[in-house]
Amino acid sequence: MQMDQVQVSIIIPTFNEAENIAGVLSSIPGDFTPEILVVDGGSQDGTVEIAISAGARVIAEPRKGYGWACATGLAAAQGEIVVFMDGDGADDPRYLPELVRPVLEDQAEMVLGARLSRLSDPGAMPWHQRFGNELAACLIRLLYHLPLTDLSPFRAVRREDLLRLYMSEMTYGWPTEMIVKAAQSRWRIREVPVAYHPRQAGRSKISGTFKGTALAAYYIIGTILRFALRRVT
């Protein structure tokens, strides 16, 4: 089946990304025409208006939490395959076809964009974010025997498969819950190298502050350990 014969939905959580969202949406390959869902958490800076003018469908999600935005986008998506990506310009939309293709060709149930590759810009990931990501990936390898290098939120998965995981972690731990539940369900999970760039403008809500970094680490590490303990009890 060709890529243009399958509906793909891109889900982009946003909160005050007016300086970045237009560039993200305009970078989606011209020969790749997915459904684009921007799930907005109450932006006050014009993000919504910019996204609408760029052709995206905008969905309001007033509940706080990265997971709520992802879950709301998943519920609204019409595509057979869903792609999650951030709206700050760090994820590179040009790699969307490479991300989707292994799922489309039934080579994997989920594909993660591996950001720690030579394709990424030097220094794109701050040292503390990189350390936390590598620590989390190490725990995944040890506890779930899954040879991952990156817990990238930039990923593709079949919508119906993801719905059957019954996601419940509505925080920064949502992408991690997806990985550990997929591993427990014996999904084929692949990584493909993607470029990763410094945030285009503004400060990251996660890696840009100590509080954001600490909360993300707490939820991510906690999710990995909690589901591992459930498996053995």
Backbone as CSV, one residue per row, in Angstrom:
resi,resn,N_x,N_y,N_z,CA_x,CA_y,CA_z,C_x,C_y,C_z
1,MET,0.839,-1.192,0.000,0.000,0.000,0.000,0.877,1.245,0.000
2,GLN,0.545,2.217,-0.854,1.320,3.430,-0.957,0.969,4.395,0.170
3,MET,1.937,5.273,0.496,1.723,6.207,1.590,0.544,7.125,1.332
4,ASP,0.334,7.519,0.070,-0.763,8.430,-0.219,-2.123,7.736,-0.210
5,GLN,-2.135,6.407,-0.006,-3.387,5.674,0.090,-3.819,5.443,1.538
6,VAL,-3.017,5.860,2.479,-3.308,5.684,3.895,-3.409,7.043,4.554
7,GLN,-4.471,7.236,5.314,-4.639,8.492,6.024,-3.716,8.528,7.243
8,VAL,-2.920,9.580,7.334,-2.024,9.791,8.462,-2.482,11.041,9.205
9,SER,-2.547,10.959,10.520,-2.894,12.107,11.342,-1.677,12.519,12.160
10,ILE,-1.308,13.797,12.085,-0.220,14.332,12.894,-0.828,15.090,14.069
11,ILE,-0.410,14.731,15.278,-0.931,15.337,16.503,0.172,16.187,17.124
12,ILE,-0.097,17.481,17.276,0.904,18.422,17.767,0.350,19.147,18.991
13,PRO,0.766,18.779,20.208,0.357,19.547,21.395,1.049,20.909,21.402
14,THR,0.318,21.956,21.763,0.909,23.289,21.810,0.451,24.052,23.045
15,PHE,1.298,24.960,23.475,0.940,25.966,24.471,1.867,27.156,24.264
16,ASN,1.305,28.242,23.768,2.058,29.472,23.491,3.273,29.210,22.592
17,GLU,2.988,28.710,21.381,4.038,28.434,20.397,3.865,29.290,19.147
18,ALA,3.391,30.526,19.322,3.138,31.385,18.158,4.390,31.638,17.339
19,GLU,5.543,31.680,17.991,6.781,31.962,17.271,7.292,30.754,16.486
20,ASN,6.737,29.580,16.772,7.281,28.354,16.192,6.322,27.580,15.304
21,ILE,5.023,27.654,15.587,4.095,26.708,14.966,3.999,26.896,13.450
22,ALA,4.086,28.125,12.957,3.999,28.332,11.509,5.151,27.632,10.793
23,GLY,6.356,27.737,11.351,7.511,27.079,10.748,7.390,25.573,10.767
24,VAL,6.833,25.040,11.856,6.629,23.589,11.944,5.669,23.125,10.865
25,LEU,4.544,23.786,10.769,3.517,23.360,9.810,3.975,23.533,8.367
26,SER,4.713,24.607,8.101,5.177,24.839,6.730,6.289,23.878,6.325
27,SER,6.917,23.217,7.294,8.009,22.283,6.994,7.525,20.874,6.687
28,ILE,6.247,20.611,6.863,5.710,19.293,6.519,5.831,19.104,5.013
29,PRO,6.417,17.997,4.560,6.677,17.807,3.125,5.438,18.024,2.265
30,GLY,5.643,18.700,1.149,4.537,19.047,0.280,3.839,17.853,-0.349
31,ASP,4.571,16.743,-0.539,3.955,15.552,-1.130,3.407,14.618,-0.063
32,PHE,3.357,15.102,1.169,2.870,14.310,2.300,1.697,15.092,2.878
33,THR,0.473,14.605,2.673,-0.710,15.402,2.990,-1.533,14.750,4.094
34,PRO,-1.063,14.830,5.322,-1.790,14.207,6.419,-2.863,15.130,6.988
35,GLU,-3.669,14.565,7.860,-4.535,15.369,8.717,-3.654,15.959,9.821
36,ILE,-3.762,17.257,10.049,-2.930,17.919,11.057,-3.820,18.416,12.187
37,LEU,-3.589,17.895,13.377,-4.356,18.266,14.559,-3.437,18.987,15.539
38,VAL,-3.708,20.247,15.787,-2.993,20.998,16.809,-3.879,21.008,18.050
39,VAL,-3.395,20.391,19.119,-4.164,20.315,20.360,-3.598,21.368,21.306
40,ASP,-4.380,22.402,21.538,-3.858,23.563,22.246,-4.341,23.623,23.691
41,GLY,-3.397,23.921,24.573,-3.688,23.945,26.000,-4.000,25.314,26.554
42,GLY,-4.575,26.191,25.753,-4.974,27.500,26.252,-4.020,28.616,25.902
43,SER,-3.407,28.560,24.743,-2.452,29.590,24.332,-3.110,30.970,24.282
44,GLN,-2.336,31.977,24.685,-2.811,33.358,24.674,-1.993,34.241,23.725
45,ASP,-1.151,33.621,22.908,-0.211,34.413,22.098,-0.485,34.360,20.603
46,GLY,-1.630,33.807,20.208,-1.950,33.731,18.786,-1.623,32.393,18.144
47,THR,-1.169,31.420,18.937,-0.857,30.097,18.383,-2.038,29.522,17.621
48,VAL,-3.225,29.604,18.209,-4.418,29.010,17.604,-4.715,29.634,16.250
49,GLU,-4.698,30.953,16.190,-5.019,31.653,14.943,-3.998,31.334,13.854
50,ILE,-2.727,31.260,14.237,-1.683,30.943,13.262,-1.856,29.524,12.728
51,ALA,-2.142,28.584,13.626,-2.317,27.190,13.214,-3.513,27.035,12.278
52,ILE,-4.611,27.727,12.591,-5.799,27.655,11.738,-5.500,28.233,10.358
53,SER,-4.797,29.372,10.332,-4.491,30.000,9.046,-3.553,29.149,8.209
54,ALA,-2.784,28.271,8.869,-1.873,27.373,8.155,-2.566,26.083,7.719
55,GLY,-3.842,25.939,8.017,-4.603,24.790,7.544,-4.764,23.670,8.539
56,ALA,-4.306,23.855,9.778,-4.434,22.804,10.781,-5.830,22.843,11.410
57,ARG,-6.258,21.716,11.894,-7.472,21.641,12.702,-7.045,21.814,14.160
58,VAL,-7.606,22.775,14.853,-7.215,23.068,16.226,-8.278,22.552,17.188
59,ILE,-7.820,21.844,18.210,-8.704,21.303,19.247,-8.256,21.877,20.582
60,ALA,-9.176,22.433,21.340,-8.849,22.976,22.660,-8.856,21.849,23.687
61,GLU,-7.829,21.829,24.527,-7.757,20.860,25.631,-7.399,21.625,26.904
62,PRO,-8.400,21.985,27.714,-8.142,22.809,28.904,-7.458,22.068,30.045
63,ARG,-7.505,20.736,30.045,-6.873,19.991,31.133,-5.360,20.054,31.000
64,LYS,-4.678,20.322,32.095,-3.239,20.461,32.087,-2.574,19.085,32.061
65,GLY,-1.578,18.949,31.217,-0.856,17.691,31.122,-0.604,17.313,29.685
66,TYR,0.642,16.973,29.383,1.026,16.591,28.025,0.205,15.388,27.554
67,GLY,-0.036,14.458,28.467,-0.790,13.265,28.102,-2.214,13.566,27.685
68,TRP,-2.843,14.533,28.351,-4.200,14.899,27.970,-4.241,15.410,26.534
69,ALA,-3.256,16.226,26.162,-3.217,16.748,24.796,-3.063,15.613,23.785
70,CYS,-2.161,14.682,24.086,-1.950,13.546,23.172,-3.196,12.672,23.081
71,ALA,-3.813,12.397,24.228,-4.999,11.540,24.248,-6.164,12.191,23.517
72,THR,-6.319,13.492,23.677,-7.390,14.206,22.988,-7.172,14.179,21.484
73,GLY,-5.934,14.376,21.065,-5.627,14.298,19.642,-5.884,12.911,19.085
74,LEU,-5.508,11.889,19.851,-5.732,10.505,19.418,-7.217,10.224,19.248
75,ALA,-8.028,10.693,20.185,-9.469,10.451,20.110,-10.100,11.133,18.901
76,ALA,-9.551,12.285,18.516,-10.127,13.040,17.404,-9.577,12.626,16.048
77,ALA,-8.449,11.951,16.024,-7.774,11.630,14.761,-8.601,10.686,13.905
78,GLN,-8.531,10.898,12.610,-9.225,10.048,11.644,-8.277,9.092,10.934
79,GLY,-6.985,9.301,11.091,-6.011,8.524,10.336,-5.811,7.111,10.849
80,GLU,-5.404,6.249,9.945,-5.043,4.880,10.320,-3.740,4.871,11.104
81,ILE,-2.840,5.781,10.754,-1.564,5.933,11.454,-1.533,7.315,12.078
82,VAL,-1.094,7.389,13.345,-0.963,8.686,13.998,0.514,8.956,14.270
83,VAL,0.885,10.215,14.124,2.244,10.675,14.407,2.154,11.751,15.477
84,PHE,2.995,11.637,16.500,3.076,12.657,17.544,4.374,13.433,17.358
85,MET,4.282,14.746,17.443,5.475,15.571,17.368,5.242,16.864,18.131
86,ASP,6.316,17.500,18.570,6.215,18.736,19.321,6.086,19.930,18.379
87,GLY,5.590,21.032,18.924,5.326,22.206,18.111,6.342,23.313,18.269
88,ASP,7.530,22.989,18.807,8.530,24.024,19.059,9.607,24.116,17.986
89,GLY,9.505,23.283,16.956,10.472,23.326,15.868,11.686,22.449,16.063
90,ALA,11.782,21.760,17.211,12.935,20.886,17.442,12.834,19.610,16.607
91,ASP,11.640,19.006,16.556,11.424,17.848,15.693,11.370,18.320,14.238
92,ASP,11.933,17.538,13.343,12.032,17.942,11.944,10.966,17.215,11.110
93,PRO,9.932,17.928,10.656,8.851,17.284,9.911,9.294,16.631,8.612
94,ARG,10.468,16.986,8.105,10.929,16.384,6.846,11.134,14.881,6.978
95,TYR,11.238,14.396,8.209,11.461,12.966,8.432,10.161,12.191,8.647
96,LEU,9.041,12.854,8.459,7.760,12.166,8.637,7.607,10.925,7.753
97,PRO,7.937,10.982,6.459,7.801,9.765,5.650,8.648,8.599,6.168
98,GLU,9.892,8.892,6.616,10.751,7.831,7.150,10.175,7.238,8.424
99,LEU,9.487,8.071,9.207,8.896,7.615,10.456,7.684,6.715,10.205
100,VAL,6.897,7.080,9.203,5.650,6.362,8.928,5.894,5.067,8.155
101,ARG,6.906,5.062,7.283,7.058,3.962,6.334,7.143,2.576,6.987
102,PRO,7.940,2.355,8.058,8.005,1.003,8.633,6.658,0.518,9.188
103,VAL,5.843,1.446,9.695,4.512,1.060,10.166,3.637,0.714,8.978
104,LEU,3.694,1.542,7.959,2.907,1.330,6.751,3.237,-0.001,6.092
105,GLU,4.518,-0.364,6.088,4.966,-1.594,5.432,4.951,-2.799,6.366
106,ASP,4.318,-2.659,7.528,4.160,-3.740,8.501,5.503,-4.304,8.971
107,GLN,6.478,-3.414,9.129,7.770,-3.806,9.682,7.863,-3.495,11.175
108,ALA,6.906,-2.725,11.675,6.904,-2.347,13.083,5.509,-1.876,13.474
109,GLU,5.208,-2.015,14.777,3.962,-1.450,15.295,4.167,0.002,15.739
110,MET,5.407,0.330,16.111,5.708,1.702,16.504,7.119,2.052,16.068
111,VAL,7.275,3.301,15.602,8.581,3.787,15.168,8.893,5.071,15.927
112,LEU,10.084,5.115,16.515,10.542,6.285,17.263,11.616,7.015,16.462
113,GLY,11.561,8.333,16.472,12.600,9.122,15.828,13.795,9.274,16.755
114,ALA,14.883,8.592,16.450,16.081,8.624,17.301,16.817,9.934,17.097
115,ARG,16.818,10.783,18.135,17.367,12.132,18.007,18.863,12.200,18.272
116,LEU,19.443,11.154,18.853,20.857,11.187,19.215,21.707,10.640,18.083
117,SER,21.532,11.208,16.921,22.244,10.746,15.732,23.081,11.887,15.167
118,ARG,23.901,11.561,14.199,24.737,12.574,13.557,23.912,13.566,12.752
119,LEU,22.651,13.264,12.529,21.789,14.173,11.783,21.406,15.391,12.611
120,SER,21.459,15.266,13.950,21.008,16.329,14.836,22.049,17.436,14.955
121,ASP,21.570,18.631,15.218,22.462,19.772,15.399,23.220,19.631,16.715
122,PRO,24.508,19.934,16.729,25.266,19.893,17.992,24.636,20.817,19.026
123,GLY,24.459,20.286,20.225,23.900,21.090,21.296,22.399,21.289,21.235
124,ALA,21.719,20.629,20.305,20.270,20.802,20.192,19.552,20.338,21.446
125,MET,20.075,19.284,22.067,19.492,18.778,23.304,20.385,19.201,24.471
126,PRO,19.892,20.015,25.405,20.705,20.436,26.552,21.242,19.235,27.316
127,TRP,22.382,19.443,27.979,23.063,18.318,28.623,22.175,17.613,29.637
128,HIS,21.362,18.361,30.399,20.537,17.731,31.421,19.391,16.926,30.794
129,GLN,18.871,17.422,29.668,17.846,16.663,28.954,18.446,15.395,28.354
130,ARG,19.635,15.528,27.788,20.304,14.373,27.200,20.612,13.318,28.273
131,PHE,21.110,13.769,29.438,21.417,12.840,30.520,20.158,12.104,30.974
132,GLY,19.073,12.849,31.192,17.833,12.217,31.625,17.285,11.242,30.605
133,ASN,17.387,11.610,29.335,16.905,10.741,28.269,17.726,9.450,28.197
134,GLU,19.041,9.575,28.314,19.895,8.385,28.254,19.686,7.498,29.474
135,LEU,19.464,8.103,30.646,19.172,7.317,31.846,17.866,6.539,31.673
136,ALA,16.837,7.213,31.171,15.554,6.549,30.961,15.674,5.426,29.925
137,ALA,16.405,5.674,28.850,16.601,4.639,27.833,17.350,3.447,28.404
138,CYS,18.309,3.718,29.288,19.053,2.638,29.931,18.126,1.777,30.787
139,LEU,17.227,2.410,31.531,16.265,1.654,32.340,15.349,0.810,31.463
140,ILE,14.923,1.374,30.333,14.085,0.605,29.403,14.833,-0.632,28.913
141,ARG,16.101,-0.464,28.582,16.888,-1.606,28.107,17.015,-2.668,29.193
142,LEU,17.260,-2.246,30.429,17.476,-3.185,31.526,16.184,-3.889,31.948
143,LEU,15.103,-3.131,32.067,13.872,-3.670,32.629,12.953,-4.312,31.595
144,TYR,13.046,-3.851,30.348,12.120,-4.332,29.319,12.834,-5.011,28.155
145,HIS,14.165,-5.067,28.226,14.964,-5.749,27.195,14.649,-5.208,25.799
146,LEU,14.520,-3.895,25.741,14.219,-3.221,24.492,15.401,-2.318,24.148
147,PRO,16.092,-2.576,23.040,17.337,-1.862,22.735,17.117,-0.460,22.182
148,LEU,16.577,0.441,23.011,16.328,1.807,22.578,17.473,2.722,22.976
149,THR,17.679,3.747,22.180,18.659,4.780,22.517,17.993,6.087,22.916
150,ASP,16.694,6.217,22.642,16.019,7.495,22.811,14.541,7.259,23.105
151,LEU,13.991,8.015,24.055,12.556,7.936,24.344,11.810,9.040,23.611
152,SER,12.158,9.254,22.400,11.665,10.366,21.599,10.135,10.436,21.561
153,PRO,9.563,11.629,21.789,8.117,11.785,21.608,7.701,11.860,20.141
154,PHE,8.670,12.010,19.234,8.418,12.054,17.794,8.305,10.623,17.312
155,ARG,7.068,10.178,17.038,6.843,8.752,16.777,5.605,8.515,15.938
156,ALA,5.548,7.326,15.334,4.407,6.913,14.525,3.903,5.572,15.023
157,VAL,2.577,5.400,15.007,1.957,4.165,15.496,0.575,4.040,14.866
158,ARG,0.113,2.813,14.701,-1.246,2.632,14.192,-2.250,3.029,15.278
159,ARG,-3.229,3.790,14.890,-4.187,4.345,15.851,-4.908,3.245,16.625
160,GLU,-5.402,2.234,15.936,-6.167,1.181,16.615,-5.288,0.400,17.592
161,ASP,-4.038,0.184,17.244,-3.116,-0.490,18.172,-2.933,0.335,19.433
162,LEU,-2.757,1.640,19.262,-2.525,2.500,20.416,-3.757,2.564,21.311
163,LEU,-4.934,2.606,20.738,-6.152,2.621,21.543,-6.251,1.375,22.418
164,ARG,-5.742,0.255,21.922,-5.804,-0.994,22.695,-4.808,-1.028,23.858
165,LEU,-3.908,-0.052,23.941,-3.001,0.011,25.090,-3.671,0.654,26.307
166,TYR,-4.808,1.314,26.104,-5.560,1.943,27.200,-4.644,2.841,28.036
167,MET,-4.161,3.878,27.406,-3.243,4.803,28.048,-3.909,5.522,29.213
168,SER,-3.142,5.743,30.291,-3.714,6.354,31.494,-2.836,7.440,32.111
169,GLU,-1.575,7.540,31.721,-0.638,8.495,32.307,-0.748,9.822,31.564
170,MET,-1.463,10.779,32.158,-1.781,12.014,31.444,-0.795,13.156,31.729
171,THR,0.439,12.804,32.021,1.485,13.775,32.316,2.573,13.672,31.249
172,TYR,3.779,14.157,31.583,4.923,13.984,30.700,5.279,12.509,30.523
173,GLY,4.732,11.648,31.383,5.032,10.222,31.288,4.242,9.487,30.227
174,TRP,3.354,10.199,29.512,2.497,9.536,28.518,3.308,8.849,27.413
175,PRO,4.285,9.511,26.806,5.068,8.817,25.767,5.827,7.604,26.312
176,THR,6.269,7.692,27.575,6.996,6.573,28.176,6.059,5.410,28.450
177,GLU,4.859,5.711,28.940,3.874,4.653,29.148,3.598,3.905,27.848
178,MET,3.531,4.645,26.748,3.296,4.006,25.459,4.393,2.992,25.141
179,ILE,5.630,3.368,25.399,6.753,2.472,25.108,6.713,1.229,25.979
180,VAL,6.527,1.405,27.302,6.604,0.240,28.187,5.408,-0.686,27.988
181,LYS,4.234,-0.127,27.731,3.084,-0.998,27.451,3.251,-1.714,26.115
182,ALA,3.819,-1.026,25.137,4.081,-1.670,23.850,5.094,-2.795,24.011
183,ALA,6.123,-2.567,24.817,7.117,-3.617,25.065,6.482,-4.814,25.754
184,GLN,5.628,-4.560,26.735,4.946,-5.655,27.427,3.990,-6.407,26.506
185,SER,3.480,-5.727,25.501,2.586,-6.356,24.517,3.355,-6.980,23.356
186,ARG,4.688,-6.944,23.451,5.571,-7.536,22.437,5.401,-6.920,21.056
187,TRP,5.223,-5.634,21.038,5.222,-4.923,19.763,6.617,-4.919,19.166
188,ARG,6.655,-4.822,17.854,7.919,-4.553,17.169,8.135,-3.042,17.186
189,ILE,9.165,-2.613,17.887,9.459,-1.193,18.040,10.795,-0.893,17.382
190,ARG,10.792,0.077,16.477,12.003,0.426,15.740,12.366,1.879,15.966
191,GLU,13.627,2.171,15.787,14.103,3.544,15.772,14.586,3.879,14.365
192,VAL,14.336,5.097,13.947,14.927,5.600,12.709,15.633,6.911,13.042
193,PRO,16.833,7.141,12.511,17.548,8.388,12.796,16.800,9.591,12.232
194,VAL,16.662,10.627,13.041,16.045,11.872,12.594,16.910,13.045,13.051
195,ALA,16.753,14.160,12.390,17.441,15.378,12.817,16.680,16.004,13.978
196,TYR,17.434,16.617,14.872,16.849,17.329,16.010,17.527,18.685,16.079
197,HIS,16.726,19.725,16.249,17.246,21.088,16.166,17.023,21.836,17.476
198,PRO,17.798,22.881,17.718,17.486,23.750,18.863,16.098,24.342,18.685
199,ARG,15.434,24.547,19.774,14.122,25.186,19.739,14.209,26.478,18.932
200,GLN,13.242,26.709,18.036,13.319,27.860,17.139,13.274,29.181,17.889
201,ALA,12.361,29.306,18.842,12.219,30.564,19.582,11.581,30.272,20.936
202,GLY,11.826,31.161,21.892,11.236,30.993,23.209,11.978,29.950,24.029
203,ARG,11.456,29.696,25.227,12.088,28.761,26.152,11.222,27.528,26.332
204,SER,11.829,26.357,26.323,11.102,25.110,26.488,10.425,25.052,27.854
205,LYS,9.193,24.547,27.872,8.486,24.366,29.137,9.081,23.244,29.966
206,ILE,9.849,22.363,29.318,10.430,21.218,30.035,11.905,21.462,30.288
207,SER,12.725,21.409,29.228,14.171,21.509,29.417,14.637,22.932,29.683
208,GLY,13.757,23.913,29.508,14.156,25.303,29.688,14.116,25.788,31.120
209,THR,13.542,24.995,32.032,13.483,25.379,33.437,13.850,24.187,34.309
210,PHE,14.370,24.481,35.499,14.694,23.389,36.429,13.434,22.642,36.843
211,LYS,12.357,23.386,37.126,11.107,22.752,37.541,10.573,21.832,36.454
212,GLY,10.576,22.312,35.212,10.078,21.493,34.111,10.903,20.243,33.904
213,THR,12.225,20.383,33.983,13.113,19.227,33.824,12.895,18.220,34.934
214,ALA,12.787,18.707,36.178,12.604,17.814,37.323,11.272,17.078,37.247
215,LEU,10.210,17.792,36.878,8.903,17.150,36.766,8.890,16.098,35.671
216,ALA,9.483,16.436,34.514,9.531,15.471,33.413,10.291,14.219,33.834
217,ALA,11.445,14.401,34.487,12.236,13.254,34.940,11.453,12.408,35.934
218,TYR,10.760,13.077,36.858,9.965,12.366,37.862,8.903,11.486,37.202
219,TYR,8.167,12.063,36.270,7.089,11.311,35.630,7.631,10.212,34.714
220,ILE,8.698,10.494,33.992,9.240,9.502,33.058,9.846,8.322,33.795
221,ILE,10.731,8.595,34.755,11.365,7.507,35.516,10.320,6.764,36.325
222,GLY,9.392,7.515,36.935,8.340,6.875,37.724,7.475,5.946,36.898
223,THR,7.164,6.347,35.675,6.343,5.507,34.801,7.073,4.221,34.434
224,ILE,8.350,4.326,34.116,9.140,3.139,33.772,9.139,2.149,34.925
225,LEU,9.413,2.629,36.127,9.513,1.755,37.294,8.159,1.199,37.715
226,ARG,7.127,2.022,37.664,5.813,1.585,38.116,5.274,0.428,37.283
227,PHE,5.408,0.533,35.967,4.889,-0.550,35.121,5.769,-1.787,35.203
228,ALA,7.055,-1.603,35.475,7.923,-2.769,35.677,7.527,-3.511,36.943
229,LEU,7.202,-2.789,38.010,6.795,-3.414,39.269,5.454,-4.117,39.111
230,ARG,4.531,-3.524,38.352,3.249,-4.182,38.129,3.415,-5.521,37.422
231,ARG,4.426,-5.581,36.571,4.643,-6.816,35.811,5.099,-7.961,36.699
232,VAL,5.833,-7.657,37.775,6.413,-8.726,38.605,5.607,-8.998,39.864
233,THR,4.555,-8.208,40.116,3.738,-8.440,41.310,2.419,-9.085,40.943
